[in-house]
Amino acid sequence: MPLVRKFSKFPGYVELNEKYLNPALLFRWQHSIWQYILVDLFLFLVFYYFVALIYYFLIVKNAFFLEHFIYFVNYLQEMGTSLPLFLCLGFFVTTVIGRWWAFTTNFPSLTSAAITIQASIRTKSVNPDQKLALMKYDLKNAYGRYILIAWIFMVRKYSEQIKHRFSAKDGHTDNCKPCCYRKKRRTADMAKRICLAINDDSMVQQTYGILFTEEEIGMVSEIELREGTDRALSSMVPLRWAYRLTKKTIGNDLVKDAANLKAMLNQVRTSLEAMEKSIIFSIPVVYIQALTIVTYAFFATKAFGRQFITKDISGTGAKVQIFFPWIIVVQYVLFMCWFKIGASLIRPMTESISSFPTCALLDYNLDFLNKFTLMRSSLLPETLQKSGHELKNSLHKDSMEIFCKMRPESFSIRKFLNYSKHPNKDRYHNPSAELLISYFYTSMGEKSSV
């Protein structure tokens, strides 16, 4: 299934073919900014009108309290603009969006790894053998499974969607303090349940069938029993298996160039580490606390400083005009929207549907790796099913010649390589080049005029 179609299931994202100035987009409720700020805006208006009612029914009847309240309101109205909310929100949103974008660009993709696996493992050999063909199929399957397991182990540590999708089912907890052996046995059983949960996933069964063999599940359980859960469910474990598999294929007819596979594994490891670093080095909690205090304190002062107090010329006392505070509501929506946007992007991999769609990316990687690396050659066009190089009559011919003969009749190589009509032919005369071009014309079925 295409990746764009999977992303279209998430209402928290805007599709590429969707109009940005569409009024329906502005009034979308699910996973919108209105869903984040509506409760806060309602509480702010309740507090604002609560202060206004206290002033109108209680304070206005007492001259002493009225004088001090008016002075307090005027003071907050003058000094409320000195709070550096613009500066704080600007730094905060810039930092969070930059971190979120770095996380998005560093999120590991396995498409290039699939291309390297398909290009590095030989599909056909000079002496075809059914057993050798099965070994090549198993080798592609193993590489695909190992990099997928490494991806799942890394993303599962931080994504609540993946953690909920591959959770240890039928877990049990004891109120009593377990003994050492009982604790180790339960820990190893947890690793086994997580591996079995990955194998029981519907998308995994549709593509690879299983990602863990029984032997590999036993190895993960043994590692967890000795070194703990974090070490056993680390992405380095399946990558170490893949590195060992690459060393065993050196010198065989299975792999064309083992260096490409090593570079691919190194690229996967680097991308996983870059994603982990972008999550580990998070924003300090003191920065979030300071910004939250400044934001809510700013609007608390606005609730007092924006009270509509007018002087009474007749001398009967001050009066308050109660109506909807449009300006303060616009300011609240503007500032609180930026604050909520930054707060929602701090954790990009929560279980909310509006968060980063890690489950959709996992389904895409499973589908792409399976179809690209394990596709049968019978599904390819007939001219592409043959091997790239064949030996016929002691001449090294490329099957690309057959493919090029399928070009339209209106196409002529001479339009691109007409060396005989070059204005500087005598100056750049090269007999070897002329001979090569004549051979090229002959192989393409055209007469040479060089």
ROTILO-983731 format. One record per residue: residue in one letter; y, x, z of N, C-alpha, C in turn. Coordinates in steps of 0.001 Angstrom, whole numbers, padded with zeros to 6 digits, always signed. Atoms other than C-alpha are relative to their C-alpha. Layout:
# ROTILO-983731
aYXZYXZYXZ ...
***
This chain:
# ROTILO-983731
m-001191+000847+000000+000000+000000+000000+001240+000881+000000 p-001191-000857+000042+003420+001443-000881+000718+000038+001327 l-000698-000187-001270+005532+002791+001920+001161-000962+000136 v-001147+000905-000078+008542+000615+001031-000452-001395+000381 r+000495+001321-000344+006448-002530+001259-000374-000087+001464 k+000314+000002-001423+005262-001523+004706+001271-000036+000838 f-001251+000013-000750+008826-000866+005860+000677-001354-000073 s-000657+001283+000130+009921-004284+004590-000467-000993+001045 k+000453+000879-001063+007902-005873+007392+000893+000086+001227 f-000791-000233-001194+010407-004514+009913+001402-000556-000212 p-001336+000575+000183+013509-006726+010250+001099+000867+000555 g-001027-000874-000535+015310-003940+012107+000537+000988-001014 y-000442-000925+001037+015769-002040+008823+000580-000782-001167 v-000614+000583+001189+017865-002761+005746-000688+000592-001216 e+000686-000475+001183+015981-002536+002461+001007+000544-001011 l-000879-000631+000975+017364-000519-000428+000570-001002-000994 n-000472+000995+000955+017666-003575-002670+000742-001148+000670 e-000695+001055-000725+019450-005630-000008+001504+000261-000030 k-001447-000124+000070+023173-006311-000277+000564+000300+001386 y-000572-000387-001288+025160-004599+002457+001133-000931+000427 l-001080+000928-000310+028032-007113+002248-000480-001443+000015 n+000563+001339-000051+025711-010076+002504+000326-000638+001352 p-000302+000639-001301+026957-012556+005183-001242-000276+000830 a+001232+000238-000757+023365-013344+006095-000443+001246+000753 l+000342-001242-000691+022904-009674+007007+000831+000188+001263 l-000864-000150-001166+025856-009774+009401-000413-000917+001137 f+000375+000966-001024+024519-012819+011225-001501+000009+000285 r+001425-000118-000334+020918-011649+011438-000141+000258+001497 w+000119-000073-001451+019770-012062+015014-001074+000974+000449 q+001123-000805-000480+016415-010319+015321+000279+001482-000210 h-000215-001449-000008+016862-006629+016221+001381+000369-000554 s-001365-000262+000434+020610-006808+015512+000844+000447+001183 i-000902-000447-001055+023595-005556+017449+000392-001147+000912 w-000332+001151-000844+024287-009081+018659-001042-000198+001089 q+001044+000130-001009+020990-009103+020468+000174+001014+001125 y-000212-001025-001024+022030-005948+022337+001219-000285+000874 i-001258+000100-000749+025581-006882+023376+000314-001407+000477 l-000381+001376-000339+025502-010673+023776-000055-000247+001501 v+000119+000207-001447+024312-010621+027393+001133+000710+000727 d-001104-000727-000633+026840-007949+028353+001344-000668-000258 l-001255+000688+000302+029636-009817+026582+000137-001284+000811 f-000042+001227-000806+028729-013049+028368+000335+000313+001459 l-000297-000381-001386+028756-011320+031771+001440+000489+000142 f-001391-000456-000067+032082-009675+030968+000967-001181-000008 l-000879+001171+000039+033679-013025+030068-000098-000811+001286 v+000141+000699-001285+032254-014619+033218+000822+000705+001069 f-000786-000747-000984+033793-011851+035317+001500-000132-000276 y-001421+000129+000349+037087-012097+033425+000558-001346+000460 y-000484+001321-000401+037422-015845+033974-000134-000223+001502 f+000104+000092-001459+036259-015495+037573+001245+000585+000664 v-001238-000591-000524+039214-013172+038283+001195-000901-000302 a-001114+000878+000362+041544-015535+036407+000042-001247+000879 l+000030+001193-000850+040409-018551+038452+000406+000329+001434 i-000419-000410-001351+040800-016660+041725+001517+000170+000051 y-001456-000178+000025+044304-015714+040702+000728-001348-000067 y-000711+001260+000237+045266-019215+039573-000084-000944+001193 f+000174+000971-001081+043865-021139+042542+000245+000585+001391 l-000139-000577-001337+044179-018671+045460+001193+000941+000113 i-001016-001042-000162+046444-015693+044871+001396-000530-000285 v-001318+000482+000378+049293-017603+043251+000677-000781+001122 k-000565+000775-001103+049796-019633+046467+000518+000886+001129 n-000440-000923-001042+050436-016536+048615+000906+001045-000638 a-000979-000898+000612+053577-014536+047824-000363+001461+000207 f+000357-001396-000280+052303-011344+049479-001109+000472-000933 f+001111-000373+000886+049004-011292+047585+000416-000072-001463 l-000436+000124+001385+050741-012416+044409+000769+001234-000453 e-000784-001179+000357+053175-009508+044450-000885+001222-000196 h+000886-001161+000121+050479-006926+045043-000980-000155-001169 f+000928+000199+001123+048130-008478+042489+000700+000265-001331 i-000740-000254+001236+050809-008435+039778+000240+001498-000184 y-000188-001453+000075+051576-004808+040610-001307+000689-000395 f+001308-000594+000312+047850-003992+040465-000369-000228-001465 v+000312+000307+001397+047430-005724+037088+000852+000838-000943 n-000880-000813+000849+050446-003958+035586-000385+001479+000038 y+000414-001403-000117+049234-000622+036904-001253+000271-000833 l+001222-000190+000786+045777-001056+035371+000269-000140-001491 q-000323+000163+001411+047306-002206+032101+000648+001253-000576 e-000653-001223+000462+049406+000962+031887-000942+001205+000040 m+000855-001170-000183+046800+003425+033156-001383-000157-000626 g+001334+000201+000568+043742+001849+031537-000210+000712-001316 t+000127-000699+001287+044491+003508+028221-000233+001495+000153 s+000192-001442-000209+044217+006969+029803-001465+000388+000107 l+001430-000326-000055+040427+006703+030090-000467+000481-001377 p+000360-000581+001315+038972+008929+027308-001267-000628-000580 l+001199+000654+000519+036520+006339+026012-000222+000332-001470 f+000141-000380+001407+037234+007150+022365-000693+001354-000122 l+000560-001351+000070+036434+010812+022947-001452+000028+000459 c+001371-000006-000542+033328+010163+025047-000977-000663-000961 l+000895+000692+000929+031832+007628+022643-000140+000767-001311 g+000095-000773+001236+032662+009827+019655-000986+001144+000111 f+000953-001090-000212+030809+012841+021057-001417-000534+000192 f+001324+000545-000299+027942+010680+022282-000695-000490-001261 v+000617+000560+001205+027318+008815+019033-000281+001099-001017 t+000233-001102+000937+027710+011977+016942-001221+000826+000401 t+001143-000780-000481+025212+013848+019119-001306-000749-000195 v+001239+000775+000082+022661+011041+019173-000420-000210-001447 i+000345+000215+001407+022834+010289+015450-000442+001307-000657 g+000456-001289+000523+022579+014002+014632-001406+000338+000451 r+001355-000237-000513+019528+014291+016855-001000-000937-000662 w+000894+000958+000648+018009+011135+015339-000255+000395-001451 w+000181-000414+001391+018586+012428+011806-000873+001248-000088 a+000860-001187-000028+017046+015788+012682-001447-000388+000271 f+001355+000477-000263+014044+013953+014086-000595-000656-001243 t+000492+000676+001199+013773+011857+010922-000394+001001-001077 t+000314-000994+001029+013899+014871+008610-001158+000907+000402 n+001093-000855-000466+011459+016851+010767-001299-000760+000229 f+001230+000760-000215+008938+014027+010983-001033+000428-001033 p+000961-000610+000934+005762+015467+009445-000559-001001-000997 s+000622+000768+001070+004539+014122+006136-001199+000776-000530 l+001253-000635+000407+001030+014818+004866-000249-000095-001498 t+000200+000117+001445+001565+014186+001154-000146+001372-000659 s+000125-001345+000576+002132+017866+000312-001314+000653+000401 a+001300-000535-000419-000959+018753+002340-001125-000572-000851 a+001023+000602+000857-003020+016302+000278-000012+000642-001381 i-000072-000647+001316-001793+017877-002957-000604+001401+000053 t+000560-001346-000133-002688+021362-001690-001517-000044+000130 i+001457+000122-000150-006181+020245-000660-000651-000295-001339 q+000580+000365+001280-006838+018668-004042+000078+001150-000996 a-000171-001084+000968-005509+021680-005957-000773+001255+000378 s+000627-001249-000444-007202+024381-003856-001516-000056-000006 i+001459+000128-000036-010762+023034-003699-000492-000342-001390 r+000494+000181+001360-012693+023289-006942-000727-001327-000116 t+000708+001249+000257-013814+020012-008397-001254+000214-000837 k+001157-000317+000830-016195+021548-010924-000188+001506-000035 s+000315-001425+000082-017885+024906-011265-000706+000279-001321 v+000664-000376+001247-019470+026865-014086-001434-000512-000018 n+001367+000507-000121-022953+025938-012869+000016-001228+000907 p-000102+001196-000835-022709+022330-011707-001272-000231+000789 d+001117+000258-000894-024927+021455-008784+000362-001208+000859 q-000270+001199-000779-025247+018131-006982+000248+000342+001462 k-000191-000395-001393-025556+019799-003606+001361+000654+000204 l-001303-000641-000098-022474+021912-004272+001127-001018-000108 a-001019+001048+000117-020533+018821-005320+000153-000768+001307 l-000079+000675-001299-021411+017118-002030+000690+000874+001034 m-000674-000909-000926-020272+020207-000144+001512-000012-000222 k-001432+000053+000291-016908+020082-001915+000610-001310+000488 y-000484+001294-000496-016552+016399-001105+000135+000023+001523 d-000078-000100-001462-017336+017068+002557+001133+000924+000444 l-001078-000919-000355-014868+019953+002560+001363-000686-000098 k-001248+000755+000113-012041+017756+001284+000124-001028+001115 n-000007+001001-001066-013022+015070+003755+000335+000633+001341 a-000246-000667-001286-012992+017554+006639+001458+000428+000134 y-001411-000400-000064-009556+018956+005780+000905-001212+000221 g-000806+001201-000189-008124+015457+005478-000115-000563+001402 r+000190+000526-001358-009633+014353+008782+000696+000867+001039 y-000557-000891-001022-008461+017415+010687+001527-000072+000056 i-001460+000079-000043-004819+017228+009642+000453-001389+000443 l-000333+001333-000510-004818+013469+010312-000167-000068+001514 i+000198-000026-001457-006239+014043+013798+001129+000770+000674 a-001122-000764-000570-003579+016695+014444+001279-000831+000002 w-001185+000863+000074-000883+014251+013304-000050-001088+001068 i+000135+001076-000989-002234+011460+015523+000168+000542+001410 f-000112-000575-001348-002556+013724+018573+001451+000326+000348 m-001386-000364-000282+001029+014947+018239+000882-001234+000153 v-000870+001176-000044+002667+011583+017515-000367-000904+001166 r+000426+000864-001097+000600+009799+020162+000637+000404+001328 k-000616-000458-001244+002243+011905+022886+001366-000629+000233 y-001378+000469-000134+005675+010403+022165+000223-001405-000550 s-000181+001322+000594+005214+007193+020160-000775-001039+000806 e+000664+001067-000740+004486+004082+022196-000826-000888-000923 q+000779+000798+000946+003269+002294+019057-001375+000623-000241 i+001276-000675+000221+000594+004902+018334-000809+000053+001290 k+000710-000036-001276-000267+005181+022033-000641-001346+000308 h+000575+001331-000213-000790+001425+022245-001094-000296-001021 r+001009+000236+001041-002752+001418+018981-001299+000728+000301 f+001186-000790-000340-005151+004156+020127-000036+000225+001507 s+000065-000100-001459-005389+003425+023830-001452+000032+000441 a+001350-000064-000567-008427+004113+026007-000371-001372+000528 k+000385+001351-000386-010078+000723+026262-001038+000035+001118 d+000974+000172-001092-012172-000557+029145+000161+001071+001060 g-000240-000990-001043-010504+001851+031542-000196-000598+001374 h+000197+000464-001363-011166+001621+035256+000758+000924+000942 t-000706-000757-001028-009217+002733+038282-000637-000294+001337 d+000574+000132-001342-010452+003290+041800+001097+000164+001032 n-000955-000124-001088-008424+002709+044928-000349+001157+000918 c+000414-001104-000853-010472+005242+046838+000194+001323-000727 k-000209-001322+000573-009971+008944+046294-001322+000530-000540 p+001277-000434+000546-012674+010172+043911-000275+001461+000315 c+000376-001394-000195-014569+013366+044361+000307+000793-001268 c-000375-000868+001117-014059+016344+042051-000862-000288-001230 y+000894+000248+001127-017129+015665+039890+000291-001355-000628 r-000271+001337+000501-016289+011985+039597+001300-000031-000805 k-001272-000062+000701-012728+012780+038536-000157+000686-001351 k+000215-000686+001267-013868+015229+035865-000787-000872-000965 r+000792+000846+000873-016430+012781+034545+000848-001124-000577 r-000858+001058+000482-013836+010028+034297+000998+000533-001023 t-000928-000603+000947-011422+012407+032521-000661+000221-001353 a+000716-000203+001249-014023+013356+029932-000302-001323-000680 d+000269+001309+000570-014888+009695+029466+001254-000585-000636 m-001247+000480+000589-011223+008926+028794+000218+000614-001375 a-000145-000644+001307-011108+011474+025954-000955-000608-001018 k+000969+000612+000906-014229+009958+024462+000447-001383-000438 r-000451+001348+000348-012764+006450+024612+001178+000040-000969 i-001128-000113+000930-009581+007591+022872-000494+000361-001399 c+000560-000368+001309-011584+009232+020076-000729-001174-000639 l+000687+001175+000535-013724+006123+019704+000983-001078-000423 a-001027+000965+000400-010591+003966+019602+000606+000371-001349 i-000492-000437+001311-009353+006068+016682-001014-000336-001084 n+001029+000331+000991-012676+005603+014886-000112-001499-000237 d+000124+001452+000123-012616+001844+015545+001206-000656-000654 d-001183+000581+000634-009202+001381+013941-000358-000545-001380 s+000352+000660+001261-009346-000969+010956+000441+000815-001212 m-000479-000790+001134-007243+001235+008657-000807+001278-000150 v+000851-001190+000066-009320+004293+009537-001341-000345-000629 q+001288+000399+000563-012519+002417+008709+000108-000348-001478 q-000165+000320+001415-011097+001234+005371+000151+001248-000857 t-000267-001216+000777-010185+004773+004297-001087+001057+000201 y+000934-001094-000267-012272+007500+005954-001288-000447+000684 g+001167+000442-000758-014773+005391+007877+000115+000411+001451 i-000215-000565-001332-014441+007666+010910+000819+001275-000160 l-000720-001271-000023-012158+010555+011806-000682+001031+000887 f+000716-000893-000917-014345+012016+014574-001498-000191-000192 t+001452+000057-000069-018003+012872+014294-000437+000063+001467 e+000491-000037-001384-020195+012699+017390+000101+001405+000590 e-000118-001376-000489-020217+016483+017642+001439+000339+000368 e-001410-000274-000288-016417+016641+017486+000480-000752+001235 i-000347+000735-001226-016090+013944+020155-000520+000738+001223 g+000538-000776-001114-018359+015998+022384+000800+001258+000274 m-000817-001201-000193-016236+019102+021790+001326-000335+000685 v-001251+000411-000641-013035+017240+022722-000232-000335+001466 s+000315+000335-001393-014689+015896+025870-000250+001254+000828 e+000261-001243-000730-015855+019372+026843+001291+000773+000266 i-001290-000677-000206-012383+020842+026327+000796-000694+001090 e-000748+000731-001027-010855+018095+028450-000613+000179+001375 l+000667-000212-001282-013450+018598+031159+000355+001360+000590 r-000303-001349-000488-012568+022295+031381+001495+000237+000202 e-001408-000390+000004-008843+022447+030639+000972-001151+000178 g-000901+001112-000241-007429+018961+031084+000250-000840-001238 t-000228+000969+001066-006297+016010+029011+000994+000506-001031 d-001040-000443+000933-003181+017559+027509-000511+001060-000963 r+000534-001053+000873-005057+020562+026154-001025-000564-000986 a+001028+000551+000890-007907+018490+024710+000603-000865-001094 l-000647+000869+000983-005612+015990+022971+001188+000686-000655 s-001053-000750+000669-003408+018740+021567-000297+000103-001491 s+000179-000109+001448-002830+019028+017836-000564+001353-000415 m+000528-001314+000334-003890+022687+017975-001523+000003-000105 v+001470+000038+000037-007545+021700+018487-000507-000294-001409 p+000486+000209+001376-008142+020105+015037+000540+001019-000994 l-000493-001041+000902-005900+022681+013370-000815+001281+000133 r+000881-001168-000190-008067+025407+014897-001318-000212-000734 w+001206+000287+000772-011103+023707+013384+000256+000226-001494 a-000315-000158+001419-009378+023660+009993+000158+001473-000374 y-000122-001439+000261-008474+027378+010230-001380+000656-000054 r+001353-000552-000002-012081+028199+011086-000758-000411-001257 l+000645+000463+001223-013269+026107+008154+000502+000782-001210 t-000554-000786+001105-010949+028033+005832-000615+001393-000052 k+000622-001323-000031-012385+031369+006962-001437-000044-000510 k+001389+000101+000448-015924+030154+006286-000108-000217-001501 t+000059+000256+001438-015056+029158+002704+000421+001199-000838 i-000434-001180+000755-013704+032599+001744-001223+000683-000616 g+001097-000654+000704-015934+034244-000864-000982-000953-000625 n+000891+000983+000602-017644+031007-001903+000633-000570-001265 d-000491+000662+001207-017299+028962-005061+000682-001323+000327 l-000552+001291-000405-015817+026087-003063+001518-000039-000101 v-001459-000032-000079-012194+027172-002766+000527+000994-001022 k-000620-000895+000973-010024+028659-005502+000789+001105+000686 d-000848-000970-000688-007531+030338-003184+000161-000464+001440 a-000089+000385-001410-007892+030226+000584+001396+000201+000567 a-001361-000223-000501-004325+031487+001016+000843-001265-000089 n-000749+001255+000108-002978+028151-000215-000351-000955+001131 l+000403+000866-001109-005009+026288+002399+000582+000491+001321 k-000603-000531-001224-003797+028626+005141+001496-000315+000057 a-001433+000329+000031-000194+028105+004025+000225-001486+000259 m-000119+001433-000249-000760+024345+004031-000163-000320+001474 l+000205+000233-001431-002131+024398+007581+001172+000525+000820 n-001172-000531-000699+000754+026582+008685+001205-000924-000159 q-001101+000939+000218+003198+024102+007138-000164-001249+000861 v+000245+001165-000861+001565+021184+008965+000300+000344+001451 r-000262-000414-001383+001682+023114+012242+001498+000144+000260 t-001442-000185-000173+005346+024015+011721+000732-001332+000068 s-000660+001310-000019+006348+020427+010957-000293-000758+001284 l+000322+000653-001270+004514+019133+014035+000782+000627+001152 e-000775-000661-001051+006195+021739+016235+001484-000342-000090 a-001417+000362+000150+009621+020923+014778+000263-001402+000521 m-000173+001349-000536+009128+017242+015582-000069+000004+001519 e+000123-000050-001459+008020+018087+019119+001243+000619+000643 k-001209-000608-000553+011041+020330+019687+001176-000962-000025 s-001104+000956+000068+013433+017620+018519-000125-001096+001039 i+000190+001006-001045+011912+015290+021137+000142+000623+001377 i-000037-000633-001324+011559+017751+024019+001431+000311+000409 f-001384-000349-000326+015147+019001+023839+000868-001244-000151 s-000688+001278+000042+016618+015623+024636+001388+000128+000618 i-001347+000034-000572+020062+014584+025869-000109-000017+001516 p+000079-000015-001470+020655+015386+029574+000347-001359+000595 v-000204+001302-000627+020537+012404+031892+001391-000109+000612 v-001341+000061-000586+023866+013353+033504+001026-000444-001047 y-000907+000430+001060+025578+012843+030148-000086-001512-000189 i+000172+001443+000144+024105+009341+029843+000610-000728+001191 q-000561+000641-001186+025074+008497+033419+001526-000002-000036 a-001460-000080+000050+028650+009707+032987+000574-000948-001046 l-000506+000878+001048+029082+007812+029725-000152-001470+000383 t+000187+001388-000434+027643+004600+031191+001050-000402+001025 i-001012+000302-001022+029978+004781+034190+001376-000150-000633 v-001313+000066+000643+033016+005462+031988+000138-001273-000826 t-000081+001182+000863+032186+002623+029579+000182-001279+000809 y-000098+001237-000782+031625-000081+032174+001228+000004+000909 a-001234-000056-000791+034527+001153+034347+001214-000318-000867 f-001104+000310+000911+036809+000934+031315+000169-001504-000164 f-000109+001447+000194+035986-002728+030756+000199-000742+001318 a-000328+000607-001296+036137-003480+034481+001506+000030+000239 t-001464-000052-000108+039749-002296+034460+000670-000932-000999 k-000564+000924+000975+040361-004332+031309-000091-001445+000485 a+000114+001364-000525+039125-007469+033081+001148-000346+000927 f-001179+000224-000845+041996-007046+035569+001299+000238-000774 g-001252-000370+000648+044574-005364+033365+000409-000898-001137 r-000313+000895+001106+044360-007936+030550+000139-001456+000444 q-000270+001359-000465+045004-010986+032730+001373-000448-000506 f-001227+000517+000598+047693-013191+031184+000926-000506+001101 i-000940+000310-001070+050325-013093+033914+001407+000016-000584 t-001375+000110+000496+053859-014263+033040+000939-000312+001149 k-001010+000277-001014+057022-014390+035101+000612-001376-000231 d-000580+001336+000071+058424-017819+035895+001510+000112+000184 i-001455-000123-000064+062159-018001+035139+000596-000960+001023 s-000537+000990-000940+062661-021121+037328-000143+000420+001445 g+000143-000507-001352+061604-019155+040399-001036-000697+000833 t+001049+000696-000748+058642-021301+041389-001239+000852+000193 g+001155-000873-000150+056258-018348+041245-000623+000352-001335 a+000667-000441+001230+054046-016623+038732-001092-000976-000392 k+001038+000869+000518+051672-018539+036531-000928+000818-000901 v+000975-000653+000864+048593-017536+034586-000344-000935-001142 q+000380+000769+001174+047788-018698+031086-001471+000306-000311 i+001431-000192+000210+044047-019180+030712-000338-000436-001423 f+000529+000294+001314+042832-018970+027148-000914+001163-000390 f+001017-000987+000385+040302-016926+025209+000650+001339-000320 p-000611-001324+000232+041132-013173+025280-000555+000656-001261 w+000526-000482+001265+040665-012291+021628+000034+001527-000100 i-000153-001448+000180+041947-008713+021735-001026+000765+000830 i+000946-000714-000853+039809-007633+024667-001437-000215-000461 v+001350+000244+000522+036737-009261+023104-000270+000887-001216 v+000165-000888+001157+037304-007328+019872-000216+001441+000457 q+000198-001343-000542+037661-004101+021861-001382+000147+000630 y+001309-000069-000650+034541-004901+023844-001113+000105-001036 v+001032-000042+001041+032468-005587+020725-000001+001358-000698 l-000083-001282+000698+033733-002399+019055-000586+001135+000832 f+000454-001115-000830+033153-000007+021951-001446-000177+000453 m+001358+000213-000494+030003-001614+023275-001024+000114-001120 c+000921-000183+001130+028441-001663+019802-000342+001475-000178 w+000261-001428+000139+028845+002106+019541-000837+000526+001163 f+000774-000450-001159+027524+002593+023045-001459-000446-000105 k+001372+000502+000121+024462+000396+022396-000741+000663-001157 i+000644-000700+001116+023793+002070+019054-000495+001369+000441 g+000423-001309-000499+023726+005480+020691-001134-000097+000998 a+001060+000151-000997+021586+004226+023573-001328-000382-000639 s+001248+000409+000647+019042+002639+021215-000625+001113-000828 l+000528-001095+000818+018697+005825+019117-000462+001193+000816 i+000468-001110-000826+017950+008079+022083-001523+000075-000026 r+001466+000059+000053+014304+006947+022046-000409-000648-001316 p+000285+000588+001314+013369+006495+018379-001426-000490-000180 m+001403+000373+000182+009653+005908+018960-000494-000876+001146 t+000450+000954-000999+009449+003021+021400-000937-001013-000652 e+000924+001012+000505+007148+000026+021033+000718-001131-000710 s-000766+001037+000672+009952-002140+019678-000161+000115-001509 i+000169+000008+001451+009672-003172+016045+001184+000666-000691 s-001179-000623+000598+013203-001904+015404-000008+001516+000136 s+000081-001445-000153+012133+001627+016389-000644+000624-001235 f+000551-000729+001136+010721+004286+014095-001415-000504-000296 p+001295+000623+000310+007719+002729+012245-001119+001029-000140 t+001041-001027+000042+005100+005309+013170-001341-000563-000459 c+001268+000590+000448+002188+002911+012595-000026-000160-001519 a-000065+000119+001458+003343+002240+009040-000148+001361-000669 l+000152-001345+000551+003626+005982+008402-001434+000494+000120 l+001402-000390-000149+000127+006531+009761-000869-000692-001045 d+000761+000710+001028-001290+003843+007462+000251+000594-001379 y-000322-000610+001292+000520+005435+004530-000698+001350-000157 n+000668-001302+000073-000840+008912+005340-001505-000152-000176 l+001435+000251+000155-004371+007559+005725-000331-000419-001425 d+000268+000512+001337-004200+005715+002423+000236+001075-001060 f-000324-001015+001005-002558+008567+000495-001007+001141+000022 l+000955-001102-000089-004850+011306+001775-001361-000401-000539 n+001317+000438+000447-007964+009271+001114-000050-000175-001510 k+000026+000278+001433-007042+008170-002393+000291+001243-000831 f-000386-001162+000803-005536+011466-003527-001057+001089+000029 t+000951-001107-000108-008134+013908-002242-001425-000405-000343 l+001383+000428+000195-011305+011825-002547-000178-000926-001194 m+000129+000849+001178-010633+010009-005813-001055+000571-000945 r+001044-000445+000923-013576+010166-008191+000610+000369-001344 s-000512-000437+001302-013044+011979-011475-000236-001040-001088 s+000253+001037+001005-014463+008978-013352+001157-000984-000115 l-001154+000890+000047-011268+007071-012508+001177+000606-000751 l-001061-000656+000750-009146+009595-014423-000150-000290-001487 p+000148+000125+001456-008391+009379-018173-001042+000968-000537 e+001112-000787+000542-011097+010790-020392+000424+001421-000326 t-000461-001342+000354-008980+013732-021547+000282+000860+001219 l-000260-000755-001221-008334+014742-017916-001239+000186+000853 q+001216-000129-000789-011927+014496-016690-000659+001358-000181 k+000644-001275+000262-012972+017797-018253+000649+001092+000819 s-000523-001135-000749-012523+021102-016559+001160+000640-000752 g-001185-000598+000610-009343+023048-017197-000328+001082-001008 h+000348-001106+000903-011108+025963-018925-001484-000103-000344 e+001379+000051+000469-014270+025926-020991-000233+001165-000965 l+000384-001098+000892-016123+028646-022884-000760-000580-001185 k+000635+000503+001210-016948+027717-026463+000096+001085-001077 n+000077-000987+001088-018096+030192-029138+000751+001284+000350 s-000608-001243-000495-016889+033138-027050+001529-000027-000055 l-001455+000137+000023-013323+031826-027277+000436-000813+001212 h-000510+000670-001193-011278+030758-024252+000969-001095-000443 k-000816+001119+000446-009975+027307-025172+000352-000884+001190 d-000493+000877-001068-007980+024969-022989-000141-001441-000459 s+000111+001411+000336-008727+021268-022900+001359-000664-000138 m-001339+000532+000203-004944+020780-022901+000294-000198-001483 e-000187+000193+001437-005183+021128-026711-000372-001423-000395 i+000427+001366+000310-007087+017838-026854+001031-001001+000507 f-000998+000897-000578-004509+016247-024620+001282-000015-000842 c-001228-000078+000788-001615+017480-026783-000156-000667-001360 k+000209+000649+001289-003199+016066-029949+000200-001511+000069 m-000234+001432-000168-002658+012592-028504+001489-000339-000084 r-001433+000245+000060+001120+012999-028990+000318-000893-001194 p-000378+000829+001156+002964+010591-031362+000174+000835-001259 e-000114-000719+001266+003032+011514-035044+001436+000434-000282 s-001400-000352+000241+006841+011559-035031+000421+001256+000748 f-000348-001186-000788+006802+014413-032517-000434+001252-000755 s+000296-001247+000701+006926+017889-034040+000434+001170+000857 i-000323-001195-000767+006782+021203-032259+001073+000823-000705 r-000919-000823+000769+008847+022695-035078+001464-000284+000347 k-001370+000306-000399+011954+020887-033776+000455+000887+001149 f-000332-000795-001172+011781+023001-030637-000235+001492-000213 l+000333-001408+000215+010252+026258-031940+000064+000334-001493 n-000169-000322+001414+011579+026644-035483+000685+001360-000096 y-000531-001365-000063+011998+030400-035327+000499+000469-001358 s-000352-000493+001330+012261+030827-039121+001431-000341-000388 k-001355+000413+000340+015630+029011-039285+001028+000487+001006 h-000951-000500-000985+017224+030916-036422+001052+000859-000698 p-001036-000777+000719+020604+032398-037539-000095+001496+000244 n+000109-001425-000333+019870+035732-035844-001451+000478-000082 k+001412-000355+000110+016283+036047-037020-000191+001489-000282 d+000150-001413+000346+016717+039512-038579+000377+000910+001157 r-000453-000839-001112+018516+040835-035532-001040+000054+001104 y+000980+000069-001074+015850+039679-033099-001409-000081-000574 h+001313+000030+000634+012854+040354-035315-001043+000601+000941 n+001074-000441-000891+009682+040628-033250-001323-000437-000615 p+001262+000397+000650+006328+040700-035094-000992-000628+000973 s+000944+000566-000972+004328+040015-031932+000337-001448+000321 a-000405+001374-000282+006366+036909-031179-000319-000913-001175 e+000319+000811+001173+005919+035683-034766-001488-000316-000055 l+001439+000223+000017+002153+036110-034486-000408-001034+001046 l+000319+000972-001048+002015+034195-031211+000442-001402-000386 i-000489+001321+000401+004114+031354-032619-000877-000582-001097 s+000888+000503+001054+001884+031111-035694-001315-000491+000582 y+001207+000466-000673-001185+030867-033435+000254-001326+000717 f-000314+001225-000721+000576+028184-031443+000079-001186-000959 y-000060+001062+000996+001345+026149-034564-001395-000409-000451 t+001360+000286+000460-002271+026455-035682-000768-000820+001029 s+000709+000739-001047-003612+025246-032329+000515-001424+000137 m-000566+001336-000102-001245+022244-032434-000195-000807-001272 g+000302+000755+001210-002410+021255-035920+001124-000019-001009 e-001104-000055+000945+000765+022241-037828-000031+001337-000728 k-000032-001214+000798+001312+024787-040561+001166+000870+000425 s-001030-000935-000428+003254+027880-039671+000858+000402-001189 s-000934-000456+001037+006351+028876-041645+000696+001276+000406 v-000622-001223-000497+007152+032071-039697-000289+001133-000963 
***
